Amino acid sequence: MHDDLPRSRDEALRKGAFLYFTGRVCKHGHVAPRYASFGGCVDCQSERNTKRDEWPAPRRRILRAQT
């Protein structure tokens, strides 16, 4: 399924790839590709984005202003 992705973060960075796949479970139990830029699990990041989008609008504006 993820045979075309690099097998390590170092390999992904060398190749300039956006994602890599180790086949290992992340600390939250996902077996998913990871981002080469920071090593985070794609599924974990997706869950974080979903939770962030559910926050009330004023909190989103405050966080957006801080970044």
Helices and strands as residue ranges (DSSP letters): H 9-15, E 19-20, E 34-35, H 42-53, H 57-66
